[in-house]
């Protein structure tokens, strides 16, 4: 198999060059983002996480050993209290798997 492509992880319209990674907000609509001129940084981060999780998961890793990043959702949301309000908390786990040759995370290894 091969490394997941940019389009598989970031959407059909994703592009990159030596300086920029461009992710289309319209591709993030697949996971629920409403593309606006002023989406919050957090909403964009969550949408990117959810979109990437479609391709980077344990099931797909079983058939493609070149997948080295696995994103998985927790099984049960919890309710937490913060600032006198209740919040639904959903946990996602991101696992980074690379050969055991260093003690620090180097993005170039994935």
C-alpha positions, 0 to 999 in steps of 0.5 A, a space after each residue: 500500500 501507500 501513504 494516505 494522500 493529501 486528498 484522502 486526509 484533508 479533502 479532495 481540494 487540498 493542495 500544498 507547495 513548499 510554503 503552504 498547505 491549503 485545505 478547502 472549507 467546502 471539504 470540511 463541510 463533509 464533517 459538519 463545518 459550515 464554511 464562513 468567512 470567520 470560522 473559529 480556529 477551534 471549529 476548523 481544528 475540530 473539522 480537520 480532526 474529524 475529516 482526517 479520522 475518516 481515513 486515519 483509523 484502526 480499521 483502515 490501518 489493518 489494510 494499509 500498514 503505511 498509515 502511521 497516525 491513527 485517530 479514534 473517538 472515545 466510546 462514551 461522551 461525559 458531562 463535565 462542569 466548568 464555570 457553572 455550566 455543563 459541557 459534553 466532553 468527547 475524547 479523541 485519541 491520536 496515536 503516532 506510530 514510527 520506528 523506535 529510533 528517537 525519543 522526540 516527535 519529528 513530524 518528518 517521520 510520519 
